[in-house]
Amino acid sequence: MTGGPLIGRERDLARIADAVGQGGAFVLLGEAGVGKSALLEAAAGRALAAGHRVLRGSGSQFEAEVSFAGLHQVLYPLFDDLPRLGPAHERALSVALGLGEGAPPGRLLVANAALLLLRQAAASRPLLVVVDDIAWVDRASAMVLGFVARRLAGSRAGLLAASRSGEAGFFEYGGLPGHELRPLAAAVAAALLNARFPALAPRACRRLLADARGNPLALLELPVALGDSPPSVLPQVLPLSGRLQAVFAARIRNLPAASYDQLLLAVLEGGGDVGVLDRAALAPAERVGLVRIEGRLLFRHPLIGSAVVELATGEQRRHAHQALAVLLADRPERRAWHLAEAAEGPDEEVAALLQAAAHANLLRGDGVRAITLLLRAAELSPDGIGRAGRLGEAAYLGSVVNGDLRDAPRLLEQARHADRRGESLPTAVAGTYHLLNGDGDVDSAHRLMTGAIGTLADARDKPLIEGLYTLLMVCFFGGRAELWETFHAVIDRLTPRPPELLDLLGRTFSDPARLAPPALDRLDAVVSGLEREIIPARISRVGIACAYVDRLGQCREALWRVVHHGRDGGAVTSAIEALFLLGNDAFLTGEWDELRQVVDEGLALCDRHGYRLLAWPGIYLKGMLAAARGDDGTATALADRMTRWAGPRRARAIQYYAWQVGALAALGRGDYEEAHRQASAVSPAGELAPYVPHALWTVIDLVEAAWRSGRHAAVAAHAAAVRPLAGVSPRLAMVADATAALASGDNRLFEAAVATPGAERWPFERARLQLMYGERLRRTRTGGDARVHLVAALGTFRGLDARPWLARASAELRATGRPAGPGSAELTPQQWEIAALAATGLTNRQIGERLLLSPRTVSNHLYQVFPKLGVTSRAALRDALDRNPSQMTQESPPP
């Protein structure tokens, strides 16, 4: 650990300084490579900086038989001071150190002479003796240094020594102060790796951290040994640098051949399965502490396994793999891998087995392993066509699943070189992701995908189906009807029929206003199966299909599983999509603290992996939250940023994001003309623009902008346009009824809107509708009714911290003659009882059964309770009731 400051060792350095600063000895123990030498170097540097004199020595296996060789190293700088000793001591040291001739001196006399020389040197200036690898110091020097170490207390001389834990030697450190230097903690190890190798890919970082187990030498040497190996093809056993091999291989070389052969089998088998090993032959390795068996074989340190493989010849490795292929014949994937490693040249049969194993891994959600298998299959492919297809598939998986965009160009170039006939579908998909996240060229990406798909029509062709999922995303970000035409044409010709999820996405994600309603029952059936789904990409795609038809709430648990899978090194792109889908749901449902967290995490992943295009949904959500909370500067800046990027690239979906953020920000600052202009750009009043799914999320923005700017005919027109979608979701039903009420003045229609079952799930939109309706009622001089809606809206806006709307609701409420401060709305005893039951987790139906009320009545009461308590969800009821016991009216006590 040289070449930079020590990381994570401040406490160790302080402990050493306390022990030897004013005289005394200290012994540092630890495993090989844990950083003992670096810590000694740092301690010596601090001593020099403090004005100490430092004497150095180190043990060596090559000098271990040379008497007083170690002492000679330590005392060499003091040879000129020997004449200052008494004659007997000077003669004893001179003879022992080979500086003079005479009868061999007694060891005790030599030890006393060395002690006196050190004390004498420390008289004018504090002194520190530093001895590394003291267990390898020769016997005579070890005896003298042990004698000296126990007699330095209270002097101005200190001795700091280091040795490997458990290393046999001649230095007796029993009874001396000491410390076992532990490996670096996980966070510190990660900080060290990132500091020294900032360009290392996240997947490589995780693998190195796992194998190094906090060993600093391993952390610093393994990246060098890996060289330019891409993160998608990290070997099963990491290669060792010369320094690491020297550290971990020393004990292995002395093993019997049969024991070494079993260790090699164990490493290459990889799972510690003792059933394939000869326990008797392993015994010598167990005795020297290289391995232990606890149900399965465990190496004392992962890098011991690496050292075993490094010491093997190519022939030994192939022989071991052949043996394992026979022993593991009942495990197809393991057998295929070992056959591949035993192969000496191209072999299509083995390559096909590996490709099948890759697909099996992908179905289990292990994209990393799938890529490794595909790349090995490509190496074994005897012809260019097969090699190109497998390389392209690996590039696709790396780009789409694992977040290895940086590796994609190299693999794509290899695939094109292997097959000059044109783009295969997997290479086209990988190339598309590279285009979209590089220059963001939507039109070129669309041409690339449609050219690769051509006239293909077999729904059982997996590359074709994956290509269509990619084309769907290209069409979405392009946001133009002409792009979708090609997609739907291919879907229509697929035989025997398109896959269910792909067909649903083609309906709910392209033009949900027209294509989604007939497919909602099928979508609900797919959503109901999410609890059994394990493939991250499929879960995120179901979430995408649900987004614009307001079913993300039913996907939350599955989406969080995808996020956790990504955090553990799994599918990165699916994790990013899942985080932003959770963010969309959090915005609509008023969970704005969660929104900030998931968006920040998703944007950090996009930045780390280079997914520029995937970042825009997160930037959009940041803009929406800023606009809703009155941060007009941030919202406007983010909207402008999206517009500048989307315009030249004809990425209309990003432009729609920008227009909605701009509309909400304009509503917040009271610029209703600008708000109407921006909201109408997404979809004009009176229609839901075709192939603009975002129009379903901007209904409330357009209605509010039109109503506040006096465009009442536009409100009525949009009410008519939204009415057919009332059956899509409770949110759209609420918005449709409330918009119609605003247009017609029908109070009953509005009461039906706010009583829509599940309406409380959309607090921000519901409160905005309540505010507008309360304003209308106040202006028509029905103030009592107005206050009910204004109080409800006020409580919601306060809970969300939606400042522009909070200020507007407060002003309207004051205009009715009622104060707008907290606590102005009290709960009736029945409301209190219902709230208390809801706080325990009971559903509306269960509460109704207990209180002899209908679920709809319970919903109406909760709709009034939430804003009174300043909460937006049932989860917050218990704390709100505990904080506000005085808010109950005194008609009767609570239950």
MIRO-537162 format. One record per residue: x, y, z of N, C-alpha, C in turn. Coordinates in steps of 0.05 Angstrom, whole numbers, plus 5000, padded with zeros to 4 digits. Layout:
BEGIN
XYZXYZXYZ
...
***
This chain:
BEGIN
501749765000500050005000501750255000
503250284979504850514976503750694954
504850934951504051104929501751274936
500851294961498651464968498151444997
496451625008495851615037494351355044
494751265069493351035078490351105082
488650915075485750955078484750765099
483350875119482150705139483950605161
486350715164488250615184489050825205
487451035208488151245227488151135255
486250975263486250865290488650685296
489450535275491750355279494250525283
494550735267496850905269496951045297
494651125306494551255333495351065355
494450815352495150615372498150555373
499350545349502250505348503750745361
502850985354504151225365504051235395
501751155406501451155435503350955448
503750725434505350505446508350565445
509350685424512250715421513250995422
511351185424512151465422514251555443
513951445468515851525489517451285499
518051105481519650875489517850635494
518750395485517150155489517150005463
515749775463515649605440512749555432
512249485407509649425397509949235373
508349025373508448825352505848825336
506048855310503748865293503548595278
501248465281500748205268498548235247
498548055228496348055208497047875185
494947805169495247625147496947755125
497947595107499547695085497947895068
499248125062498048325045496048505059
495648485085493648635099494548925104
497048985098497949265100499849315123
501149115133502949155156505349325147
506549255125508849405116508149705110
505849745098505050025093504550175119
503450035139502950165164505650225178
507550045177510250095188511450335174
511150355148512350575133511050835141
508350835145506951075153507851155181
508050965199508951025226511751135227
513451025210516251125209516251415198
514551465178514351735166513351935187
511451855203510552045224512652095245
514151885252516351915271518452105261
519152075236521152255224520152545224
517552575217516452845217516452965245
516252795265516252895293519052935304
521152885287523852935296525352695306
524152455304525452205313527552115293
529351955303531151815285530051535281
530151435257528851175251531050985240
531150745253532950525244531150305233
531950185211530249995197531649725194
530049515193531049255187528649085178
529248855166527048675158528148395156
526448205163527247925161527147825133
528747635127528847515100529447225102
527847055087528246775088531046695078
532246865062534946795051537146855071
536647025091538647085111538046965138
535946795139535046695164537146515178
539046405162541146235174543746395179
543746645174546246805178545946945205
547646865224547446975251547847275251
546247415266546347705270545947865245
544847745222544447895198542248115203
540148045217538048235223539048465241
540648395261541648605279543548785264
545048675245546948835229545349055213
542948985202541349175188540449405206
539549325230538449525248540549715258
542849615266544949775279546849905260
546749845235548649945215549050245217
546850405219547250695220548650785246
548950615266550150695292553050585295
554150475273556850355276558850565285
558550815276560551015284560451075314
558250995327557951055356558950825373
559950605361560850375377563150455396
565050625388567250685407566350825432
563850925432562851065456561950865477
561750605470561050405489563550325505
563050185527565350075542566749865526
569349805531570949625515569649345511
568549235533567348965531564948965512
563349165515560849175498561549245469
563649425466564449485438565549235424
567249085439568448845427566348635421
564448595439562348395435560748455410
559848705407558248785384559848775358
562348865359564048865335564348585325
564948395343565348115335562747995324
560548045339557947925331557148035303
557648285298556748405273558848375250
561048235256563048195235564748435230
565048615249566648855245569448815257
569848615272572448565285572748265290
575148195300575747915305576047865335
575647615343575947545371574247305378
574347225403572846995412569847055410
568246855403565346905401564247005427
562847235427561747345452559247205461
558647215486556147105496553747265486
551547125482549147255471548147475490
548247425516547247625535548947875534
551547845530553348075529552648235503
552248105481551448235456548848385460
546948255473544248375476544448635494
546048615515546448855532547849075517
549749005500551249205485549349345465
547549185452545649305433543749495447
542849415471541049585486542349845494
544849825503546350065511546750255487
547450135464547850295440545350445432
543050315433540550445426539750665446
540150605472539550805493541351045490
543850995484545851205480545051385456
544151255434543351405410540851575415
539051465433536551605438536851835458
539251855470539552065491539352345479
540252385454540152645442537752695425
536452475417534252495398532552235399
529952255402528252015404528851825380
528551575385529351365366527151165362
526751075338524750865332526150655315
526050405324527050175309524650045296
524750005269522449885254523549635241
522349405248523149145236520749005224
520848975198518648835184519348535182
517248375180517648075177519547975198
519048045223520947975244521047675249
518947525241519047235244521147105226
522047245205524147135188526947235196
527247385217529847465226531347225237
533947215233535546995243535346965273
535946715283535646645311537146835330
539646895323541247055341540147345343
539447455320538347725320535647735335
534047535330531447525343531647515373
533647365383534047355413534847635423
536647765409537548025419535348225417
533848235395531648425393529448375413
528848115419526948055439527848155467
530448125473531548225498531248525500
531948665478531848955477528949055480
527148925466524349015465523149025493
523948845510522748835537524149025557
526049185547527549365565527649655555
525749715537525749995526523750175540
521950055557519850215570521150445586
520150685582521150915597523451045584
524550925563526851055549525751225527
527551345512526751505488527051345463
527351075466527550895443525150715442
524150675418521950485414522550285393
521150055394521449845374518749765363
518449785337515949705323516549485304
515249255309515749015292513148915280
513448775257511048665244511648375236
509548215236509747935229507147825219
507247635201504747495193503547345217
500947355219499547195240500146895236
500946765258501346475257504046395245
505746585237508246515225510246435246
511346195243513346095262515946245258
517346315280519846455278521346445305
523546585306525246575330524646815349
523347025339522747245357520447175375
520847215401518847145420517347405428
514847435418513447685424511247645445
511247405458509347365480509747565502
507647695511507747885533508248175523
509048205498509548475488506848595479
506548865481504148995470503948935440
501548895430501248845402498448885393
498048835367495448885355495148715330
492848585326492248435302491048625282
492448675260491348855239489348705222
486848805223484748665209484448765180
483248605163482648705135480948955137
480949105115479349355114476349285114
474849455128471949435127470949475098
468549375092467549375065467549655053
466549855068466350125058469150245053
471050185071473750295068475150155045
474649895041475849755018474849874992
472249934991471050054967472250324962
472650484984473850744981476750734970
478250534980480950494970481050424940
479250244933479150154905478350384886
476350534895475450764879477550984877
479051024899481051234899483351164880
484250914880486550834863485750754835
483250654831482350574804479650684798
479450954795476851074792475350994766
476750894746475450824721474450534721
474850384743474050104744471050084743
470049894726467149864723465949764749
463449844755462149754780462149454784
461549304762461449014765464248904772
466349004760469048914767469648994796
468849224804469249314832468049114851
465549044846464148854864465548594866
466448494842467848234842470448244857
472048464852474648484866474248514896
472348674904471848704932471048444946
469448284932468648024943471047834946
472747824925475047644926477247744944
477648004946479848104962479248094992
476748104999475948095027477348295045
477648535035478848745050481948735052
483148555037486148545037487248765019
488648965030489449185014491349114990
493148924995494948854973493348734950
491348564956489748444935488148664921
487048854936485549074924487249234904
489749274910491449434893492749274870
493049014874494448854853492448714834
490048634843488248494825487448664801
486848924804486149074779488449084759
490949084769493249094751493448824737
492948604752493148334739490948294719
488548424723486348394704486948524678
488648734679489248874654486849004642
486348954616484149084602481748894599
481648684616479348504614476748664618
474848644600472248784604470748674627
469048834641467548734664465648514658
464748494633462848284626464148004624
466847994623468147734619470147684642
469547764666471447714688471647414691
474147314694474447024695473446904721
472846644720471846514744473846534767
476346504761478546524780480246764772
480446954790481947204783484947144781
486247264761489147224758490647384780
493047284787494647414808497047554796
497747774807500247904800502547744813
504947814805507247674817507447704847
506847944857506947994886504847824900
502347814889500247654902500847364901
501947274878502546984876504646904897
506647084901508647024921507447004949
505447174954504147174981502546924985
500946844966499046634970499946354961
502146344946502846084935505045934951
506146064971508445954985507845674997
505545645010504945395023504045185003
503045274980501945084961504144914948
506445034943508544894929509644654945
509244654971510344434987508444204990
506044224978504044004981504743764964
503943534971504243294954502643334928
503443214906502143254881499143174881
498542954895495642874896493943084911
495043194932493643404946493243654929
495343734914495043964896492943904875
492943664863490943604843488143634853
487643554878484943574890484243874895
486244024903485744314906484944444879
486344364858485744474832482844394823
482144144828479344064823477344234839
478044274864476244434881475844714871
478044844863477845114853476245124828
476744954809475344964783472444874785
471844694805469044624810467444864821
468745014838467645274846465545274868
464345044874462145044894462844914920
465244814923466044684948464744414951
463944284929462544024931464643804937
464543704962466543504970465943234957
463643204946462942954933464642894909
465843094897467543044873470543044881
471143044907473943064916474742814932
477342774933478542554949479342674976
477742614997478242735023481042665034
481842415030484442335040486742485028
486542535001488642684988488742974996
486443075006486343355014487543405042
487943195057488743225085491243405089
493343375073495643555077494943855074
493143915056492344195053490744295077
489144115089487744185113489644235136
491744065138493544085161495044355161
495744455137497244705136495444945135
492844905138490945125140490145255114
490545125091489745245066486745225062
485545005071482744955068481644835094
478944845096477644705117475044595105
473944385117471544265107469344285128
467244435122465044475139462444415123
462144165116459944085098460744125069
462244335064463444375037466244475041
467844475020470544565022470744865021
472244985040472545275041475445345041
476345525024479045625024479345835046
481645845059482146045080481746325069
482546365044482246625031481746565001
479946704988479346654960481846654942
483746814949486146844931487946604933
487546434953489046184953488246014929
485646014923484645874900485845984874
486046254873487346374849490246284847
491646264870494446184869494645894859
492745724868492745444859492645424828
490845584817490445584788492845704774
494045914785496346044772498745854770
498945674790501245484791500845244772
498445214761497844974744498745034716
499544824702500144844673497544834658
497544914632495144894616494144604614
495944414612495144134610493744044636
494844134659493544054684490744174686
490344414677487744534679485744384661
486544334636484744194618484043914628
485943774639485443514651483443534673
483743734690481843764713479043824703
478844004683476144064672474843814659
476443654645475343414633474243224655
475743204677474843034699472243134711
472043404713469643514725467243494706
467743504680465543464661464243184664
465942994670464942724674463542704701
464742814722463542804748460942954751
460543154734458143324736456343284711
456343044701454742984677451743034680
450743024706447943064711447243364714
449143534710448643824713449443964686
447543994668448244074640449844334638
449144534653450544784651453444754660
453844634684456544594694458144414675
456944204665458344034646459144194621
457344354611458044514587460444694592
460444824615462645004621465244864623
465344634636467844484639468744364612
466844284596467544184569468844414553
467744654556468844884542471644944551
472144934577474744994588476844774581
475844534575477644324568478244324538
476544474522476844474493479544604485
480744494464483244604454482844754428
480344764417479844904392476844944389
475945054366473045094361471544834363
469144854374467444614378464544714378
463044684356460344784354458444654374
458844394379457044254398457244374426
459744424435460044544461459144834461
459544984439458645254437455545274440
454245084427451245074429450345014457
451744834471451144774499451445014516
453545174511454045414527451845624522
451045644496448945844490446345774503
445645514504443245424517443445484547
445845444559446245504587445945804592
446945964573446646254576443746334577
442046224560439246284560437846194586
438745974597437545874622438246074645
440746174644441546374665439946624662
439446714637437946954633435146934644
433946694641431246654652431246664682
433546604694433746624724434546904733
434847084714435547364721438547404724
440247214716443147244719444347324692
444147584685445247674660448247664659
449647704682452547694682453547424673
452547214685453346944678452646884649
450346974640449446934612451547044592
452447284598454447414580457047254580
457947174603460347014605460146764588
457946624590457546374574457346434544
456046654537455846714508458546794496
460146934511462747004501464546764497
464346584516465946334513464846174489
462246174486461046034463461946154437
462246424436463246554412466046474406
467746444426470446364422470646084410
468745914417468745634408467245594382
465945804372464345784347466245744323
465845534307467645484285467245664261
464745784258464245954235463546244243
463946424225463546704231460746784237
458746644224455946704229455246654258
455946414267455346344295456746514315
459246574309460846754327459647034328
458847144305457647404304455047414320
453347214317450847204331451147204361
453147044370453547024399454847274410
456647384396457847644404455747864405
454047864385451948074385450048034408
449347784414447547734437448847824463
451447774466452947854490452948164492
453448294469453348594469450548694477
448548564466445748644473445248614503
445948384514445448334542447048534559
449548594551451148784567449849054566
448849134543447749404540445049434553
443349224549440549244557440049154586
441648954595441148834621443148914642
445648904635447748924656449049194660
448449384643449649644646452449674637
453249504618456049514607456149644580
455049884578455050024552457850074541
459850114559462550164550463749934536
462849694542463949454529462649384503
460249504498458749434474460149494448
461349724444462649784418464749574410
466349484429468449284423467149024414
465048934428463748684420462248714393
461048934389459748984363461648974340
463949104344465949104323466948814317
467348654338468148384334466048224319
463448274326461248134312461248204282
461548464276461448544248463848434233
466048414246468448304233468048004228
466547874246466147584242464147514220
462247694216460247644195459647904180
460647924156460448164140457748204126
455848014131453348024115451448244124
451748354147449948564157449348524186
447648704197447048694225445148464232
445948304252444048104263442248264283
440048134291438248274309439648344336
441148144348442448224374444348454371
445948454349447848674345446348934340
444048924326442449164322441349274348
440449094366439449184391441649324408
443949194409446149314423447049584411
447049584384447749834370445750054376
443149974377441050174383441450294410
441950134430442450234457444850424458
446850354442449250524442448550784428
447050784407446251024393444551204412
442551084424440651244441442051364465
443951224477445251324500447851474494
448551484468450751644460449751914450
449251924423448352174411445352214415
443851994423440952024426439552034399
440651914379439651934352437251734349
434851824354432451654354431951554326
432051724306431351644279433351434268
435951464273437851264264437351004278
436751014304436250774319433750634308
431750784300429350664288429950524262
431550664245432350534219433950284223
435750294243437450054248435749824257
433749864274432149644284430249544262
428949724248427049634227428549484205
430949574199432549434178433249154187
434049124212434748854223432348674225
430048784232427648614234426648534207
426748714188425948644160423248524159
423048284147420448154143420047924163
421647904183421447684203418647694215
417547444221414847434231414347204250
416447064258416046824275416046914305
413746894318413546974346415146804365
416146574355417846404372420846474369
421446664352424246754348424946944371
426546854390427147014414428647274407
430647264389431947524382430047714369
428047624354426147794342424447934363
423547774383421847884404423348094420
425848034427427448224442427948474425
428248434399428548664381426048834380
423748714382421248864382420949024408
421748904431421649064456423449314453
425749274440427549504437426249714418
425049614396423749794377421549954391
420049814409417949944423418950184439
421250154453422350374468423350594450
424450524427425350734408422850894399
420650754393418250894384417151074406
417250974431416251144453417851394456
420551374457422151614460421951794436
421551684412421051844389418451994390
416351854401413751984406412252074382
412651944359411252024334409751794322
407451854312405651634301407051474280
408551604262409751464240411751254249
413051304272414851104282413450854292
411050894304409550664314408350494292
407950604269406650454247408250194241
410950224240412549984234412249774255
412349874280412149684303409449524301
407249664298404649534297404449344273
405749424251405649254227406948984233
409248994247410648744253408948574273
407848704294406248564313403848424299
402648564280400348444267401048204250
403548184240404147954223405547724238
405947764264407247544280405447304280
406747064276405246814278406646624297
405246454312402346434310400846674323
402046804344400947044355403047184371
402847444375404947584390404947504419
407247504433407247454461405447644476
404147554497402047704511403147974521
405447974535406448224546407248424525
408448324503409248504481406748634469
404648474465402248574453400948784472
400948734498399748924517401349184517
403949164517405649404517405049574491
404749434469404149574444401449724446
399749644464397149784467397250004488
398249934512398050124535400350324535
402450284519404750464520405050624495
403450564475403550714450401350914448
398850824449396550994447394350894466
394850924492393050804512390250914511
389851164502387151274501385351114483
386550994461384950854442385250544443
387750454449388350174447388250024474
388450174496388650034522386049924533
383750074531381349974545380549684539
380649594514379849314510381749104522
384149194528386249004537386649014568
385149174583385749204611385348954627
383348794621382948544635385348354632
386348344608388748184603391148294618
391448554619393648674634393348614664
390948634674390548574703391348284709
390748104691391547824695394547794696
395947934678398847934679399948044705
398748264714399648394739399248204762
397148054762396547874785398647654787
400147604766402247404766404947504774
405147764780407847874786409147754811
407547674830408647564855410347314850
409747184827411346944820413546994800
413647244790415547304769418347354780
420347244767423147274777424947424757
424047464733425747584712425547884714
427648034721427448324725426348464701
427348404677426448544653423448514649
422448284654419548234650417948404671
418948414695417448564716417448864708
419748964700419849254693418049304668
417949114650416249154626413249154634
412448984653409748984663409149254676
411049364691410749624703410349844682
411949824661411650024639408950004626
407949764622405249724611403149844629
403649854655401649944675401750244679
403950374671404450654680402150844672
401450854646399551054637396650984643
396150734652393450644658393150614689
394950734704394650774733394550504748
396350324741396450074756399150024768
400750224771403450194782403350114811
401250194826401050124854400949824858
399849674839399749384841402349244834
404249404824406849294816409149364836
408449514857410549624874412349414886
411249204897412849004911414748874891
413748804867415448684847417548874837
416849124833418849324824421049364845
420349354871422449374891424249134890
423148894883424948664880426948704858
426148834837427948894815430149094824
429349294840431249484850433349344868
432449174886434249024903436148844887
435048714866436648544849438848714836
438148944826440149124814442249214834
441449274859443349354879445349124885
444348874882446148644888447748564864
447848734843449548674820448048554797
445348554798443748434777443248634754
440848614742440148754718439949054724
441849204714442049494720439849654706
439449604680437549754666434749714676
434049464684431449414695431149554722
433349564738433249704763432750004759
434050124739433550404733430650454725
429650284707426850314699424950284723
425550084740423850034764423850274783
426250394787426350624805424750864794
424850914768423351134758420351074756
419650824752416750744753415750784782
417250714801416550764829416351064834
418051214822417951504824415451624812
414551514789412051614777409751554795
409651314806407551244825407651424850
410051474860410351644884409351924879
409852034855408852304850405852314849
404652124835401752124833400352074859
401551904876400351824901401251994925
402752194920403552384942405752294960
407152084952409451984969411952134959
412152384964414152554951416952514964
417052434989419752385001420952134988
419351924983420251694969421051764941
419551944929420152024901423052134900
423752304918426552414917428652194919
428152004937430151794942430451624917
428251524905428551344883429651484858
428851734854429951884831432951924834
433752004858436652044862438251794857
437151564866438551314862438651234833
436351274819436251214790438151384774
438251644780439951824765442951754770
443551674795446351594801447151354784
445351154781445850924765446250994736
444551174726444751264698447551394693
448351564712450851694709453151504710
453051314729455251124732455550944708
453350864695453450674673453250804646
452851064645452751194619450151184605
447851144619445251124607444051404605
444751554585443851834583440851844577
439851674559437051684552435251604575
436051384589434451294611434251494634
436051694634436051884656433752084654
432652124629430652334626428152304642
427052054645424752034663425352124691
427752074701428452174728428652474729
429752594708429952884707427153004705
425452884690422652964689421352964716
421752754732420552734758421652944777
424253004775425353214791424053484784
423653524758422353774750419453794760
417953574759415153574769415053634799
416853514814416853564843417553854849
419553954835420354234839417954424832
416654364810414354534802412054524823
411554284832409354244851409854384878
412454404885413154524910413954824908
413654934884414055214880416955294875
418655104869421455174861421455224831
420555464824420155524796422755534780
424855634793427455644779428555374771
428455184790429354914784427654784763
425054804766423154684747423554794719
423755054716424155174690426855094678
428955094694431555014684431554724673
430254544688430154264679428454234654
426254384653424554374628426154474604
427654694608429254804586431454604577
432554464597434654264591433454034574
431153944581429853734566429253824538
428254074535427554174509429954194491
432154304502434654334486435654064476
435353854492436353594484434453464464
431853484470429853334454429553454426
429653714423429053844397430753744374
433353764375434953674352434853374347
434053224367434052924364431252824357
429253004356426552924350425552714370
426352744395425452564416423052694430
420652654418418352794427417452714455
417952474464417252394491418552574512
421052644507422552814526421353094524
420553184500419253444497416553454512
415053234512412653224527413153254557
415353114566416153154594416553444600
418053584583418753864587416254034588
414353984569411954144568410254114594
410153864604408553824628409853964652
412453944655413854084676413454384674
413654484649413254764644410454854651
408454694644405654764650405254774680
406254574695405754564724407254804737
409654864728411055094739409555354734
408555384710406955624704404455644721
403055414725400755424743401555504771
403855414780404755484807405255774810
406355904790406956194792404656374782
402456244774400056394767400056504738
401756394721401856474693400156274677
397556324677395656124667395656104636
396256324623396456324594398856144585
401156174598403456014592402855714599
401555674621400855404629399155274608
397155424598395355304578396855254552
398755434544400255384520401955134522
403255094545404954854548403354604550
401154604566399454364568398154294541
397354494526396054434500398054324480
400654384484402654284466402853974468
402253864492402253574495399853464480
397553584486395053494472393053714475
391853814453390054044455387453964469
386054174479383454124492381553994473
379953804483377953674467378853424454
381353344457382253084446384652984462
385052724461387452604472389052514448
391152664443392652634418393552344413
393352244389394151964384397151924387
397751704399400551624404402051824421
400551944440401752114460400752014487
401851804497400851694523400951894546
402852084544403152274565400652454568
398952454547396452614549394752524572
394952274580393352174602394352274629
396852364630397952474655397652784656
396852904634396753204634393853304633
391953124637389153214636388653434656
389453384681388953574703390353844698
392753834686394254074681392754244660
391854114638390454264618387854374628
386354214644383754304655384154544673
386154524691386554744710387455004695
389254974675390155204660387855324644
386155164632383955264617381955404635
381255274658379255394676380255654687
382755664695383755914708384256134687
384556064662384956274642382256344628
380056244639377356314629376556164605
377855944598377055794574375055574582
372655644589370755454599369755254578
369755344553369055164531371154944528
373655024533375854824531375554614553
374754704577374354524599372154324592
369954424581367754244573368654054551
370154154532371053984510372953764521
374653834539376453624550374953434568
372953524581371253344597370053124579
369053214556367853024537369952824526
372452924522374552754511375452544532
375352624557376352434578374252244587
371652314583369452154593369651854585
370351784560370551504552372651344568
374551484581376651344595376051314625
373651374633373051364662373251074672
372950884655373250604664376050504665
377950654656380750564656381850544684
381350754701382450754728380850944746
380950914772379551094790380551384786
383051424781384151694777382751834753
382651684731381351804707378351844711
377151654726374251684732373851944749
375451984769375252224786375752474769
377752474753378352714737376152764717
375152554704372952584685370452704697
369652594721367252704734367652984744
369953034756370453304767370753514744
371953434722372153624700369353684688
367753484686364953524677363453704696
363953664723362653834743363454124740
366054164735367054444732365654574707
365354404687364254514662361254564665
359854394680356854404680355754534705
357354544727356354644752354654444767
354754194759353153984772354553884798
353453974821354753904846354753604851
352653464843352453184848354753034833
355353124810357553004794360153034808
360553274820363053314834363253144859
360953124874360952954898361552664891
360452584868361052304859364052284852
365252494841368052484834369852444858
369452604879371252584902370652334919
368252214915367551964929368351724913
369651754890370451524875372151334892
371451084893373050894909375950904901
377750944920380550964915381551234907
379651444908380451714900382651824918
382751734943384751844962387551764954
387751574935390451484926391851694909
390251894899391452094881391152374894
392452424916391852664932392352924919
394552954903395153214891393053284870
392353104853390353164832387653204845
386953044865384353074878384153344891
386353424906386253684920386153914900
387353894878387254114858384354144847
383053914843380253924834378554044856
378953964881377454064903377854374906
380354464902380854744903379354894882
379454804857377954934836374954934841
373954704850371054694855370254864879
371954874899371455044922371355334914
373255414896373355694886370755754871
369855564855367455614839364955644857
364855474878362655484896362655754912
365055834919365156094934364256324917
364956314892364256534874361256534868
359956294871357056284866355556314893
357056394914355956454940354656214955
355755984950355055754966357455694984
358055885002360555875018360855635036
358555545048358855315066359955075051
358755015028359754795012362554835003
363255084997365955144988367955085009
367355145034369255105056370054815058
368054635055368654345058370854265039
370654355014372554274994375254424997
375054675005377454825009379054725033
377754655055379154545078380554285070
379054115056380253855047382753905030
382454095010384754144993387054265009
386454445027388554575043390154365059
388754175071390253965087392053805070
391153735046392753575028395253725019
394853975011397154135001399154185024
398154215049399954245071401553995075
400253765074401753505078403753455056
403153545032405053505009407153725008
406753945022408454185019408354284990
405954284979405554394952404954694955
407054854958406755124968405055314951
405355314924403555494909400655434913
399855184913397055114916396155154946
397955114965397355164993396655454997
398355634985397755914988395055994976
394455874952391955934939389555834955
389855594966387655484983387255645008
389355735020389255895045387756155039
388456285016387156535009384156495004
383456284990380656224985379156175010
380356025029378955955053378556205070
380556385071380156635086377956805073
377656785047375656935034372756845041
372556595051369956495060369356575089
371356715102370956795129371956595150
373456395141374456185159377456195159
378856185183381756175183382755925170
385255945160386455715146388655585161
388955645187391255525202390755235208
392955095217392754815224390854785248
389354565248387554505270384854635268
384354775246381754915244379454725237
380154485228378054295221378154065242
375854015255375753805275374453555264
375053325277373853075270371353035287
369352925274366952845289367752575302
366152495322366752235335366752005315
364852005296364851785277367351795259
368152035251370652055235372951955251
373052025276375251935294375351635295
372951515299372751225301373651085275
372851195253373651075227376651115223
377651345229380551395226382151205244
381251165269382650985287382750705277
380450605265380450345254382150315229
382050525212383750525188386650515196
387350655218390150665227391150395235
389350205243390249935251390649755227
389949855203390449695178387949575167
385549625179383049515168382449645141
381149495123380249595098377649745101
376849895081374250025082371949835086
372049605073369949405076369849295105
372249235116372349135144371349345164
372049595160371049805177368049835175
366949815150364149835146362549615159
363649375158362349145171362249185201
364349295212364449335241362549555250
362249775234360650005242357950015228
357249805213354749795198354450025179
356650075164356750285144357550155117
356850285095357750185069360650265065
362150115049364950195043365050465030
363050545015363050805002362851025023
361150985044360951185065363551205081
364850975086367450985099369451145082
369451095056371251235038370751535039
368151615040367551905041368552035067
368251885089369251995115372352025114
373651815104376651835103377552055085
375952105064376652315045376552585060
374852615079374652865095376752865117
377452625128379252615151382152675142
383052575120385852615112386752905112
385253085098386153365098385953495126
383953405142383753525168386153465186
387253225182389553145197392253215183
392053315158394453385144396053145134
394652925128396052685118395052615090
396552445077395752365050395552065046
395951915068395851625066394951505092
393851255090392951115115395351065133
397751025122400050955138400651175158
399951425152400651645170398451705190
396151555189393951625207394651595237
395951375244396351315272397951545285
400151635273401751855284400152105285
398552155265396952405264394852405286
393552175292391652165313392952205340
395452085343396852125368397652415373
398252555351399152835354396853025358
394452945350392153135349389753035364
390052955390387652855404385553075407
386353325407384453545412382753605388
383253475365381753535341379053395340
378253245361375653115361373653305373
371253325361369153485373368153335398
366753475415366053365442363253245443
362153165420359453045421359452785437
361552625434361852375450364752295449
365652135469368452065470369051865448
371651855441372451645421372251375433
372151165417371950895427374450825442
***
